[in-house]
C-alpha cells in the first residue's frame, strides 16, 4: 500500500541536504501472510537479528508488558514470511524488550530478555535460534522498560544498558561467556526512563547514551569517557512526557542528532552541535496520538534518514525531504496500539522494510516497494 500524504512541516535554521524525493515515492505493503502473533498478546517490542545464521533477519518478539506471556523468535523464510516460531525461555513472563547481542563471543546472536519487575534473563544461542537460560542480571528489575546493546568500555565485549521507569538506569558490562558485571548505576537517571538510544554524540569514537524520560523529567544525554564512565547532561527544553527517542544524522552534517517522540503526539528534533551538546528541541511533526516507538532509516534511498512512528492510533512516516522539510504521512492500515517498531531488510531485496509490534492485535511486516531512481 502507498503511504497517504499529510501535512508538511519545516524547521527553520536546520540545514538538511536537498533531495528530489517526493512523499509518494515511499510505498510499504502489507499482507495477511506477513502477519504474526494472532493471539491477543501484549507485544511490547520487536528486535531484528539473524539468530539461526542463515543470512536473513529473524524477528524477536517481547510479549507481556505487565502480564506473563510467552516470548517468541520468528524464523524468516528468506522472503519475509515467518513460517516457524520458537518459544524463548522457560515460560511466560512480563517482558518489555528482547535485546540481541553476542554475549559469549562465539559469533552467534544471544539475547537478554528485559522484564517489568523481574530481573532480566540471559539466554545463550545454540547457533540455530534455540535459546537456553544462562542466568539473570541481578538487580535489573524495577519497572524495566527498554535496553540497548553497546561496547561501553572498549573491550570488544557486548554490554547492555537498561532503562527503568523506577530507580536509576543500569549498565551491565559483558565479561564474556554469558557473564556480566554487577549493576552499575548510570548517573542522573533516577527514573522515569522509557526510551534509550546509542550514538557517538561528541565525536570521540566511543559510544554515548541518550535517554527519554517521562512524568515531567528532562531527557538526558550521557557522554562516555571511553572506559564506561558516563556523565549526564539534561537536554534543555525536553521536560515533559517523552516516551521514546532515536539517534541518527537527520540533518546531514555527520553528527548524530536526537529525535524525541512525545506523549502528546509530537516529534521534536534536537540538532547536535558536534561536541555532544544539542540545540533546543524543535517540533517537526504534530500528530494526535502518543508516539510509543520509533525507527530511523532511509526508506527511499535518497541518502536522508526518514523516521517511522508507532503510535496508539494510526502509525506514520516522517519522510525527510531535505532543507529542513519533513512530510508527515499516515500508514493506511487498521488502527492498533503499536508499542514497538523496527526497520530492516526482511525479504532480502536491499530495501529496509517495517516490522510493527501491536498490543492486542496481530503484529505485521510491511514490505518496502519503493521504486528507486538515480539522484
VOBAVEX-463707 format. One record per residue: x, y, z of N, C-alpha, C in turn; residue in one letter. Coordinates in steps of 0.2 Angstrom, whole numbers, padded with zeros to 4 digits, always signed. Example, Ala and Ser with C-alpha at 12.3 -4.5 7.8 and 13.67 -1.06 7.14 Angstrom:
2
+0066-0028+0039+0062-0022+0039+0066-0016+0039a+0064-0011+0035+0068-0005+0036+0064+0000+0039s
//
This chain:
375
+0004-0006+0000+0000+0000+0000+0004+0006+0000x+0002+0011-0003+0005+0018-0003+0004+0021+0003x+0009+0026+0005+0008+0030+0011+0004+0036+0009x-0001+0038+0013-0005+0043+0012-0002+0050+0015x-0001+0055+0010+0002+0061+0012-0002+0065+0017x+0001+0068+0022-0002+0073+0026+0002+0079+0026x+0002+0083+0032+0005+0090+0032+0012+0090+0032x+0015+0094+0028+0022+0095+0028+0024+0101+0033x+0029+0099+0037+0032+0104+0042+0039+0105+0041x+0041+0111+0042+0048+0113+0041+0051+0116+0048x+0057+0115+0049+0061+0118+0055+0066+0123+0053x+0065+0129+0054+0070+0134+0052+0076+0133+0055x+0082+0135+0052+0088+0135+0054+0092+0129+0055x+0089+0123+0052+0092+0117+0052+0094+0115+0045x+0100+0114+0043+0102+0113+0036+0102+0106+0035x+0098+0104+0030+0097+0097+0028+0098+0097+0020x+0102+0092+0018+0104+0092+0011+0098+0091+0006x+0098+0095+0001+0092+0094-0004+0091+0088-0007x+0085+0086-0009+0084+0080-0012+0077+0081-0017x+0077+0077-0022+0071+0077-0026+0066+0072-0025x+0066+0069-0019+0062+0064-0017+0055+0067-0016x+0049+0063-0017+0043+0065-0016+0040+0060-0011x+0035+0063-0007+0032+0059-0002+0029+0052-0005x+0026+0053-0011+0023+0047-0013+0027+0042-0016x+0034+0043-0016+0039+0038-0018+0040+0032-0013x+0038+0033-0006+0039+0028-0001+0032+0024-0002x+0033+0018-0003+0027+0013-0003+0029+0007+0001x+0025+0006+0006+0025+0000+0010+0019-0004+0010x+0019-0011+0009+0014-0015+0008+0013-0020+0013x+0007-0022+0015+0006-0027+0020+0002-0033+0017x+0002-0039+0020-0002-0044+0018-0004-0049+0024x-0009-0052+0023-0011-0057+0028-0006-0062+0030x-0002-0064+0024+0003-0069+0025+0009-0066+0029x+0009-0059+0030+0015-0056+0034+0013-0054+0041x+0007-0057+0043+0005-0055+0050+0008-0061+0055x+0009-0059+0061+0011-0064+0066+0008-0062+0073x+0009-0067+0077+0006-0066+0084-0001-0064+0084x-0005-0069+0082-0013-0068+0081-0016-0068+0087x-0014-0071+0092-0017-0071+0099-0017-0064+0102x-0021-0063+0107-0021-0056+0110-0016-0055+0115x-0010-0055+0112-0004-0054+0116-0002-0046+0117x+0001-0045+0122+0003-0038+0124+0010-0037+0121x+0011-0037+0115+0018-0036+0112+0021-0029+0114x+0026-0029+0117+0029-0023+0119+0035-0020+0115x+0038-0025+0111+0044-0023+0107+0046-0028+0102x+0049-0026+0097+0052-0030+0092+0059-0029+0091x+0063-0034+0090+0070-0033+0088+0072-0038+0082x+0076-0036+0078+0078-0040+0072+0085-0042+0072x+0086-0048+0071+0093-0051+0071+0093-0058+0067x+0099-0060+0065+0099-0066+0061+0101-0071+0067x+0097-0075+0070+0098-0079+0076+0100-0086+0074x+0098-0088+0067+0099-0095+0065+0105-0096+0060x+0108-0090+0059+0114-0090+0055+0113-0091+0047x+0107-0090+0045+0106-0092+0038+0106-0086+0033x+0108-0080+0036+0109-0074+0032+0103-0069+0032x+0098-0071+0034+0092-0066+0034+0090-0064+0041x+0086-0059+0042+0084-0056+0048+0078-0060+0051x+0079-0062+0057+0073-0065+0061+0070-0060+0065x+0064-0062+0068+0061-0057+0072+0060-0060+0079x+0062-0055+0084+0062-0057+0091+0056-0053+0094x+0051-0056+0097+0045-0053+0100+0045-0053+0107x+0045-0047+0111+0044-0047+0118+0037-0046+0120x+0034-0051+0123+0027-0050+0125+0026-0050+0132x+0020-0047+0134+0018-0047+0141+0017-0040+0144x+0022-0036+0143+0022-0030+0147+0021-0031+0154x+0015-0030+0157+0014-0031+0164+0011-0038+0166x+0010-0042+0161+0007-0048+0162+0011-0054+0159x+0011-0060+0162+0015-0065+0160+0013-0068+0153x+0017-0068+0148+0015-0071+0141+0022-0073+0138x+0021-0078+0134+0027-0081+0131+0030-0076+0126x+0037-0076+0126+0041-0073+0120+0043-0078+0115x+0044-0075+0109+0045-0079+0103+0050-0077+0099x+0054-0081+0095+0058-0079+0090+0055-0082+0084x+0054-0078+0079+0051-0080+0072+0056-0080+0067x+0057-0086+0064+0062-0088+0059+0060-0086+0052x+0064-0082+0049+0062-0079+0042+0064-0084+0037x+0059-0085+0033+0059-0090+0027+0064-0087+0022x+0066-0081+0022+0071-0078+0017+0067-0073+0013x+0060-0074+0013+0057-0069+0009+0052-0064+0013x+0053-0064+0019+0049-0060+0024+0044-0064+0027x+0042-0070+0025+0037-0074+0029+0040-0078+0035x+0036-0077+0040+0039-0080+0046+0035-0087+0047x+0038-0092+0045+0034-0099+0045+0036-0103+0051x+0040-0101+0055+0042-0105+0061+0043-0101+0067x+0040-0102+0073+0040-0099+0079+0043-0103+0084x+0048-0101+0088+0051-0105+0093+0051-0101+0100x+0048-0104+0105+0047-0100+0111+0054-0099+0114x+0054-0093+0118+0060-0091+0121+0060-0092+0129x+0064-0095+0132+0064-0095+0139+0060-0101+0142x+0060-0102+0148+0056-0107+0152+0049-0107+0151x+0046-0101+0150+0039-0100+0150+0037-0093+0150x+0031-0091+0151+0029-0084+0150+0032-0080+0156x+0033-0073+0154+0035-0068+0159+0032-0061+0156x+0033-0056+0160+0031-0050+0158+0037-0046+0155x+0037-0047+0149+0043-0044+0145+0042-0038+0142x+0047-0034+0141+0047-0027+0138+0052-0027+0132x+0057-0030+0132+0062-0030+0127+0066-0036+0126x+0067-0039+0120+0072-0044+0119+0078-0041+0116x+0084-0040+0119+0090-0037+0117+0095-0042+0114x+0096-0042+0107+0101-0046+0104+0108-0044+0105x+0113-0049+0105+0120-0047+0106+0124-0053+0107x+0130-0053+0105+0135-0059+0105+0138-0059+0112x+0134-0062+0117+0137-0061+0124+0142-0066+0126x+0143-0071+0122+0148-0076+0124+0154-0076+0119x+0154-0072+0114+0159-0071+0109+0160-0077+0105x+0155-0081+0103+0156-0086+0099+0153-0085+0092x+0151-0079+0090+0149-0077+0084+0142-0077+0082x+0138-0080+0086+0131-0080+0085+0127-0075+0090x+0121-0074+0089+0117-0069+0092+0113-0073+0099x+0115-0070+0104+0112-0072+0111+0107-0067+0112x+0103-0067+0118+0098-0062+0119+0098-0061+0127x+0096-0055+0129+0094-0054+0136+0087-0051+0135x+0082-0054+0139+0075-0053+0140+0074-0048+0146x+0072-0042+0144+0071-0037+0149+0064-0037+0151x+0063-0038+0158+0056-0039+0161+0054-0033+0165x+0048-0033+0167+0045-0027+0170+0048-0027+0177x+0046-0031+0182+0048-0031+0189+0053-0036+0191x+0054-0041+0186+0058-0046+0187+0065-0045+0184x+0070-0048+0187+0077-0047+0184+0077-0050+0177x+0081-0046+0172+0082-0048+0165+0085-0055+0165x+0083-0059+0160+0086-0066+0159+0091-0066+0153x+0096-0069+0154+0102-0070+0149+0101-0077+0146x+0100-0077+0139+0099-0084+0136+0105-0085+0130x+0107-0091+0130+0113-0092+0125+0110-0096+0119x+0112-0094+0113+0110-0097+0107+0114-0103+0105x+0111-0108+0103+0115-0114+0100+0117-0113+0093x+0116-0107+0090+0118-0106+0083+0112-0107+0079x+0107-0110+0081+0101-0112+0076+0095-0108+0078x+0095-0103+0083+0090-0100+0086+0086-0103+0092x+0089-0108+0095+0086-0111+0101+0090-0108+0107x+0086-0105+0111+0089-0102+0117+0088-0105+0124x+0094-0106+0127+0094-0109+0134+0096-0104+0139x+0092-0104+0145+0094-0099+0150+0101-0100+0153x+0104-0094+0154+0111-0095+0157+0112-0091+0163x+0107-0087+0165+0107-0084+0172+0103-0077+0171x+0103-0073+0176+0100-0067+0176+0104-0061+0178x+0102-0055+0176+0105-0049+0178+0102-0046+0185x+0106-0048+0190+0103-0047+0196+0102-0039+0198x+0096-0037+0200+0095-0030+0202+0092-0026+0196x+0091-0030+0190+0089-0026+0184+0081-0025+0184x+0077-0028+0189+0070-0027+0188+0069-0019+0190x+0063-0018+0193+0061-0011+0195+0058-0007+0189x+0053-0010+0186+0049-0007+0181+0054-0006+0175x+0058-0011+0173+0062-0010+0167+0058-0009+0161x+0060-0005+0156+0056-0003+0150+0060-0004+0144x+0066-0004+0144+0070-0004+0137+0077-0006+0138x+0080-0007+0133+0088-0009+0133+0091-0007+0127x+0098-0006+0127+0102-0006+0121+0108-0010+0122x+0111-0012+0117+0117-0015+0117+0123-0010+0115x+0129-0011+0118+0134-0007+0116+0141-0010+0119x+0146-0007+0117+0153-0008+0120+0155-0002+0124x+0153-0002+0130+0154+0004+0134+0161+0006+0136x+0165+0000+0137+0172+0002+0139+0178-0001+0134x+0176-0002+0128+0181-0003+0123+0184-0009+0123x+0181-0015+0126+0185-0021+0127+0183-0026+0122x+0178-0024+0117+0176-0028+0112+0171-0034+0114x+0168-0032+0120+0163-0037+0123+0156-0033+0123x+0151-0037+0122+0144-0034+0122+0142-0033+0129x+0140-0026+0130+0137-0024+0136+0130-0022+0135x+0126-0021+0140+0119-0019+0140+0117-0014+0145x+0114-0009+0142+0111-0004+0147+0103-0005+0147x+0100-0004+0153+0093-0005+0154+0090+0002+0157x+0085+0004+0153+0081+0010+0155+0075+0007+0160x+0074+0011+0166+0069+0009+0171+0064+0015+0172x+0058+0013+0173+0053+0018+0175+0054+0020+0182x+0057+0016+0186+0058+0017+0193+0065+0015+0195x+0068+0020+0199+0075+0019+0201+0080+0021+0195x+0087+0021+0196+0091+0023+0191+0092+0018+0186x+0094+0020+0180+0095+0016+0174+0102+0012+0176x+0103+0007+0172+0109+0002+0174+0113+0000+0168x+0119-0001+0169+0124-0003+0164+0127-0010+0167x+0127-0015+0163+0130-0021+0164+0136-0023+0159x+0142-0023+0162+0147-0024+0157+0148-0031+0156x+0149-0033+0149+0150-0040+0147+0157-0042+0149x+0157-0048+0152+0163-0051+0154+0165-0057+0150x+0161-0059+0145+0162-0065+0141+0159-0071+0144x+0158-0076+0140+0155-0082+0142+0148-0081+0146x+0144-0077+0143+0137-0075+0146+0137-0072+0153x+0143-0070+0155+0143-0067+0162+0144-0059+0161x+0141-0056+0166+0141-0049+0167+0143-0046+0173x+0145-0040+0173+0147-0036+0180+0141-0035+0184x+0142-0034+0190+0136-0031+0194+0134-0025+0191x+0127-0023+0193+0124-0017+0190+0128-0011+0192x+0129-0007+0187+0132+0000+0188+0127+0005+0187x+0125+0009+0192+0120+0014+0191+0123+0020+0186x+0118+0022+0181+0120+0027+0177+0118+0034+0180x+0123+0039+0180+0122+0045+0184+0116+0049+0181x+0113+0052+0185+0107+0057+0183+0101+0054+0181x+0100+0047+0182+0095+0043+0180+0091+0040+0186x+0087+0044+0189+0083+0041+0195+0076+0040+0192x+0075+0037+0186+0068+0037+0184+0066+0043+0181x+0060+0044+0178+0057+0038+0175+0058+0038+0167x+0063+0033+0166+0066+0032+0159+0062+0026+0155x+0060+0028+0149+0057+0023+0145+0060+0022+0138x+0064+0026+0136+0067+0026+0129+0075+0026+0130x+0078+0023+0126+0086+0023+0126+0089+0022+0119x+0094+0026+0118+0097+0025+0111+0105+0026+0112x+0109+0024+0107+0116+0025+0107+0118+0029+0101x+0124+0032+0102+0127+0036+0097+0133+0039+0099x+0138+0041+0095+0144+0044+0097+0142+0052+0096x+0140+0055+0101+0137+0061+0101+0143+0067+0101x+0148+0065+0104+0154+0070+0104+0159+0069+0100x+0159+0064+0096+0164+0063+0090+0170+0060+0093x+0171+0057+0099+0177+0055+0101+0178+0047+0100x+0174+0044+0096+0175+0037+0094+0172+0032+0099x+0169+0034+0105+0166+0029+0109+0158+0030+0109x+0155+0025+0112+0148+0025+0112+0145+0029+0118x+0140+0034+0117+0137+0038+0122+0130+0035+0122x+0126+0038+0127+0119+0036+0128+0114+0042+0128x+0108+0041+0125+0103+0046+0126+0097+0042+0129x+0093+0046+0133+0088+0043+0137+0082+0047+0137x+0076+0044+0135+0070+0048+0135+0066+0047+0142x+0064+0052+0145+0060+0051+0151+0054+0054+0151x+0050+0052+0156+0043+0054+0156+0041+0058+0163x+0035+0059+0164+0032+0062+0170+0036+0069+0172x+0037+0073+0167+0040+0080+0168+0047+0080+0168x+0051+0075+0168+0058+0075+0169+0061+0076+0162x+0067+0080+0162+0070+0081+0156+0074+0075+0154x+0074+0074+0147+0078+0069+0144+0085+0070+0145x+0089+0065+0144+0096+0066+0145+0101+0063+0140x+0107+0066+0139+0112+0063+0136+0118+0062+0140x+0121+0056+0140+0126+0053+0144+0132+0052+0140x+0137+0056+0141+0143+0056+0137+0148+0051+0141x+0152+0047+0136+0156+0041+0139+0163+0044+0138x+0167+0042+0143+0174+0044+0143+0178+0038+0140x+0175+0033+0137+0178+0028+0133+0180+0022+0138x+0179+0023+0144+0180+0017+0149+0174+0015+0152x+0168+0017+0150+0162+0015+0153+0160+0020+0158x+0163+0025+0159+0161+0030+0164+0157+0036+0161x+0151+0037+0163+0146+0042+0159+0145+0048+0164x+0144+0054+0160+0142+0060+0164+0136+0062+0160x+0131+0064+0164+0124+0065+0162+0123+0073+0161x+0120+0075+0156+0118+0082+0155+0110+0082+0153x+0106+0085+0156+0099+0086+0154+0099+0090+0148x+0094+0088+0143+0093+0091+0137+0088+0097+0138x+0090+0103+0138+0086+0108+0139+0080+0109+0135x+0074+0110+0138+0068+0111+0134+0064+0104+0133x+0067+0099+0136+0063+0092+0135+0059+0090+0141x+0058+0094+0146+0054+0092+0151+0047+0091+0149x+0044+0085+0151+0038+0083+0149+0037+0076+0149x+0033+0073+0144+0032+0066+0144+0034+0063+0137x+0041+0061+0137+0044+0059+0131+0045+0051+0132x+0041+0048+0128+0041+0040+0128+0047+0037+0125x+0049+0039+0119+0055+0036+0115+0059+0041+0112x+0065+0039+0110+0069+0043+0106+0073+0038+0101x+0076+0041+0096+0081+0038+0092+0087+0043+0090x+0093+0040+0089+0098+0044+0087+0101+0043+0080x+0101+0048+0076+0103+0047+0069+0105+0054+0066x+0108+0054+0061+0110+0060+0057+0104+0063+0053x+0100+0067+0056+0094+0069+0052+0095+0075+0048x+0100+0079+0049+0102+0085+0046+0108+0085+0041x+0111+0079+0040+0116+0078+0035+0122+0081+0037x+0124+0083+0043+0130+0086+0044+0135+0081+0047x+0134+0075+0048+0138+0070+0050+0138+0068+0057x+0134+0072+0061+0133+0071+0068+0127+0067+0070x+0127+0064+0075+0120+0060+0077+0116+0065+0081x+0110+0066+0078+0105+0070+0081+0100+0066+0085x+0096+0069+0089+0091+0066+0093+0084+0068+0091x+0080+0062+0090+0073+0063+0089+0069+0061+0095x+0065+0065+0098+0060+0063+0103+0053+0062+0101x+0050+0057+0103+0043+0055+0102+0039+0056+0109x+0034+0061+0108+0031+0063+0115+0024+0060+0115x+0022+0060+0122+0015+0058+0123+0009+0062+0120x+0011+0068+0118+0006+0072+0115+0005+0071+0108x+0009+0067+0105+0009+0065+0098+0014+0069+0094x+0018+0073+0097+0023+0077+0093+0029+0074+0093x+0033+0076+0088+0040+0074+0087+0045+0080+0087x+0050+0080+0091+0055+0085+0091+0062+0083+0089x+0065+0087+0085+0072+0086+0083+0077+0091+0087x+0082+0087+0090+0087+0091+0094+0094+0090+0090x+0096+0096+0087+0101+0095+0082+0108+0095+0086x+0112+0091+0084+0119+0090+0088+0123+0095+0085x+0127+0099+0090+0131+0104+0088+0138+0101+0086x+0139+0095+0087+0145+0092+0085+0150+0090+0091x+0148+0093+0097+0153+0092+0103+0149+0088+0108x+0143+0085+0107+0139+0082+0112+0134+0086+0115x+0134+0093+0113+0128+0097+0115+0123+0098+0110x+0117+0100+0112+0112+0100+0107+0108+0106+0107x+0105+0108+0101+0101+0114+0101+0094+0112+0104x+0091+0118+0106+0084+0117+0109+0080+0113+0104x+0075+0109+0107+0071+0105+0103+0066+0109+0099x+0065+0107+0092+0061+0110+0088+0056+0105+0085x+0049+0107+0085+0044+0102+0083+0044+0102+0076x+0044+0095+0073+0044+0094+0066+0038+0090+0064x+0034+0088+0069+0028+0085+0067+0023+0085+0073x+0017+0086+0072+0012+0086+0077+0006+0082+0076x+0007+0075+0078+0002+0070+0077-0003+0071+0083x-0008+0067+0083-0013+0067+0088-0013+0061+0093x-0009+0056+0092-0009+0050+0096-0002+0050+0099x-0001+0047+0105+0006+0047+0108+0010+0042+0104x+0017+0045+0103+0022+0041+0100+0025+0036+0105x+0024+0030+0103+0027+0025+0108+0033+0021+0106x+0034+0022+0099+0040+0018+0096+0043+0022+0090x+0049+0021+0089+0052+0025+0083+0058+0021+0080x+0058+0022+0073+0064+0018+0070+0066+0023+0064x+0073+0024+0064+0076+0029+0059+0079+0025+0054x+0078+0026+0047+0080+0023+0042+0079+0026+0035x+0083+0026+0030+0082+0029+0024+0078+0024+0020x+0071+0025+0020+0067+0021+0016+0067+0021+0008x+0069+0027+0006+0068+0028-0001+0075+0029-0005x+0081+0028-0001+0087+0028-0004+0090+0034-0007x+0087+0040-0004+0090+0046-0006+0095+0049-0002x+0098+0045+0003+0103+0047+0007+0101+0051+0013x+0095+0052+0014+0092+0056+0020+0088+0051+0025x+0089+0052+0031+0086+0047+0036+0079+0049+0037x+0074+0044+0036+0067+0045+0037+0066+0042+0044x+0060+0043+0047+0058+0041+0053+0051+0037+0053x+0051+0031+0056+0044+0028+0056+0042+0029+0064x+0035+0030+0064+0032+0031+0071+0027+0026+0072x+0028+0023+0078+0022+0019+0081+0018+0022+0086x+0012+0022+0085+0008+0026+0090+0002+0022+0093x-0002+0026+0097-0008+0022+0100-0014+0022+0094x-0013+0026+0089-0018+0026+0084-0015+0024+0077x-0015+0028+0072-0013+0027+0066-0005+0028+0065x-0001+0023+0063+0006+0024+0063+0008+0029+0057x+0014+0031+0057+0016+0036+0052+0023+0036+0050x+0025+0039+0044+0031+0040+0042+0033+0047+0042x+0039+0050+0045+0041+0056+0043+0046+0056+0038x+0044+0058+0032+0049+0057+0026+0053+0064+0026x+0060+0062+0026+0065+0068+0026+0065+0070+0019x+0063+0077+0018+0064+0080+0011+0070+0084+0010x+0074+0085+0015+0079+0090+0015+0077+0097+0016x+0082+0101+0017+0081+0108+0018+0076+0109+0024x+0077+0105+0029+0073+0106+0035+0065+0105+0034x+0064+0101+0029+0057+0099+0027+0056+0092+0029x+0051+0090+0032+0048+0083+0033+0041+0083+0031x+0039+0077+0029+0032+0076+0027+0029+0070+0032x+0024+0072+0035+0021+0068+0040+0016+0064+0036x+0016+0057+0035+0012+0053+0031+0009+0047+0036x+0003+0046+0035+0000+0041+0039+0000+0034+0035x+0001+0029+0038+0001+0022+0035-0007+0020+0035x-0009+0018+0029-0016+0016+0028-0016+0008+0030x-0017+0008+0036-0018+0001+0040-0023+0002+0045x-0025-0004+0048-0030-0004+0053-0027-0001+0059x-0031+0003+0063-0029+0006+0069-0027+0001+0074x-0021+0002+0078-0019-0003+0083-0015+0001+0088x-0013-0002+0093-0009+0001+0099-0002-0002+0098x+0002+0002+0094+0009+0000+0092+0014+0002+0097x+0017-0003+0101+0022-0002+0106+0029-0003+0103x+0030-0006+0098+0037-0007+0095+0037-0007+0088x+0042-0004+0085+0043-0004+0078+0050-0004+0076x+0052-0008+0071+0059-0009+0069+0059-0009+0061x+0065-0007+0059+0066-0007+0052+0072-0011+0050x+0072-0015+0044+0077-0019+0042+0075-0023+0035x+0080-0025+0032+0078-0029+0025+0076-0036+0027x+0069-0037+0027+0066-0043+0029+0066-0048+0023x+0065-0046+0017+0064-0050+0011+0070-0050+0007x+0076-0047+0009+0082-0048+0005+0082-0045-0002x+0078-0039-0003+0079-0036-0009+0083-0029-0008x+0086-0028-0003+0090-0022-0002+0087-0016+0001x+0080-0016+0002+0077-0011+0004+0074-0012+0011x+0075-0007+0016+0073-0008+0023+0065-0009+0023x+0063-0014+0026+0056-0015+0027+0054-0013+0035x+0047-0013+0036+0045-0011+0043+0042-0017+0046x+0044-0018+0053+0040-0023+0057+0037-0020+0063x+0030-0021+0063+0026-0017+0068+0024-0022+0074x+0025-0020+0080+0023-0024+0086+0017-0021+0089x+0011-0024+0089+0005-0021+0091+0003-0025+0098x-0001-0021+0102-0003-0024+0108-0011-0026+0107x-0013-0032+0108-0019-0034+0107-0022-0034+0100x-0017-0035+0095-0019-0035+0088-0013-0039+0085x-0014-0042+0079-0009-0045+0075-0003-0041+0074x+0003-0043+0075+0009-0040+0073+0010-0040+0065x+0014-0036+0062+0014-0037+0055+0021-0034+0052x+0022-0037+0046+0028-0034+0042+0025-0030+0036x+0028-0024+0035+0026-0020+0029+0032-0020+0024x+0032-0023+0018+0037-0024+0014+0038-0017+0010x+0044-0015+0009+0046-0009+0006+0046-0010-0002x+0041-0007-0005+0041-0007-0013+0042-0001-0016x+0046+0003-0013+0048+0010-0016+0052+0009-0022x+0050+0012-0027+0054+0012-0033+0060+0017-0033x+0066+0015-0034+0071+0019-0033+0072+0023-0040x+0076+0028-0039+0078+0032-0045+0085+0035-0044x+0089+0036-0050+0095+0039-0049+0095+0046-0047x+0099+0048-0042+0099+0055-0039+0106+0058-0040x
//
